[in-house]
Amino acid sequence: MKPGLLLHTCCAPCFIGTLPYLGEFEISCFWYNPNIHPFTEYRARLGALCGYAAENNINLTVKDDYGLIEFTRSVINNLDGRCRYCFETRMKETAKYASEHGFGMFSTTLLVSPYQDREKIKQAGEKYGEEYKTGFFYGDFRGNFKNGQQTAHNLGIYRQKYCGCIFSERERYVK
């Protein structure tokens, strides 16, 4: 029997890209992304992931928390530090859930993206893994990022155009 791994999942395309690296685990997905804005984007990503999980018989737990107010209150005075806050918030909740539900390890699909700060993700994962007494599985999944995106495209799965927060949306479209 494979060991269980709780996989924080930001979206369906990143989940697809991460899968080839996690074959040694029995994966359960965990959606907790209060950083994704606006609401229509949040719902589009969640809907795409739920649809993919249902079609592929993937265990998915959803902590449905559209956190616009809390997120903006927490980062408004330090916009340059918003990504660290975002990573820490999601890794903390994932580690807590993993610990409370008997998962020996957790990880995140954020590690598949070449656009994310891997070191900050690793620091947050290890910090909360230690706090909640569950292991953080760190890996370099970036080699399959484009394949995950292409597979999602081929399957007609929604693919986002920016990281998630309202500030990253602005950066994406102002360029």
N, C-alpha and C positions, 0 to 999 in steps of 0.2 A: 504494500500500500504506500502511495506517495505521501510525503508530508504536506500538510496544508499551508497555504500561503494566502494571506489577505492582501489583495492588490488594490491599492488606491487607484482609481481609474478616472482620468480627467475627461476622456472622450473615447468613442468607438475606434477612430483611426489609430490613436496611440495604443489602445488595447491590442488591436490587430498586429501592430508593429512589435509589440512587446512579447507576444505569445511564443515565438520560436526560442526565446531565451529562458523560458520558464517550464520546459517540458518535464523537469524532475519533480514538479510540484502539482498538487491538486489545488487549483486556483479558485478562489472566491473573490468576486469583485466588490469593491466598496466605493460608492459614489458619495463624495462629500466635497463640494466645490462652491463654497459661498462667495468666492472671488469672481465668479463669472457674471458679467453684466453686458448689456442690459438684460432684462427679464426674458425677452424673446430669444436671445442667444443662450441663456441658461436652459430654457425649455427645449430648444433645438438640440443642444448637445445631450441633454438627459434623455430626450425622446429617441435619439439615434442610438444611444447606448442601450436603452431598455429594449428597443426593437431587435438589435443585434444579439443581445443576451438571450432574449426569448427564442429567437430563431435558431440559436446554436446551443440551447440547453445549458447556459452558463449561469451559475449561481451569482446573483447580484443583490446586494443590500443597498438601499437608497436612503441616505439621510438627507431629506429634502429641506434645504436651508438656503433660501435665496437671501444672501447676507449683505445686500447693498449698504444699508445704514451702518451696520457694525464695521464692515470693511472700510468704508470711506472715513468713518470716525477714527479708525485705528491708523490709517495711513496718511491722512491729509496733511499732517505737519511734518511728514518725512516721506515724500513721494519716492525718493531714491531708495528707500528701504522697504518699499512695498512688496517686492518679491520675497524678501526674507520673511516678512510677516505672513505672506500668502503660503509659502512652503511650510513654515512652522505651524500655522493653523491647521493645515490639512494633514501633516504628518502626526501632529499631536492627536487629532481625532481618530486617525486610522490606527495608531498604536494603542490608543485607549480601547477602541472596539476590538482589535485583535486580542488584546490581553483579556478582556471581559468575555470573549467568545472562544477561548481556547486555541487560538492560532499561535503556533510557535514562531512564526515569522510574518513580516509584512514588507511590502515594497510599493513602488509607485510607477505608473506609466509615464510620469514626467521624465523619467530617465531615458526615454526613447527620443526625446526632442533635442535636436542640435541647438535649439534656441534658448534652452533653459540653463540656469547656472547650476551645474551638477554638484559643485562643491557645497553650495548652500543647501541643496536638497539632501545631500549625504549628511551634512552636519545636523540638519533638522531630524532626519530619520534616525540617526544614531542617538541623538539627545533623547528623543521620546521613546525609542526602543529601550533604552536604559531605564528611563523613568517608569515605564509601564511593564518592564521585565519581559519583553518580547524582542526577538531579533529583527534587525533591519537588514534585508537582502539588498545589497548594492551591486549593481551591474551596469555595464556600458551597453545599452540596448540600441544606441544610435544607428548602428549598421543596418537596421531594418526600418528606419523611419520612412524613407521614400516608398518602400514596398507597402507598408501599412497604409500610407496615404493613397497609393495607387489602387490597392485592393479595395479600400473604402469607396474610392471613386467608381471602380468597376461594378461594385455592388449597389451603387446609388445611395450610399450612406452619407449623411450630412458631414461636411468637412468645414471647420471654422477657418477664419482668415487671420486670427490674432490669438494671443495667449489666453486672454480671458477677462481681465479687468477693464473697466471703462477707460483707464489711462492707457493701457496697451492698445485698445481699439483706436484711440485718438492717434497714438504714434503710428499705427499701421496705415491709417488713411490720410494723415497730414503730410507724410513724406512725398 
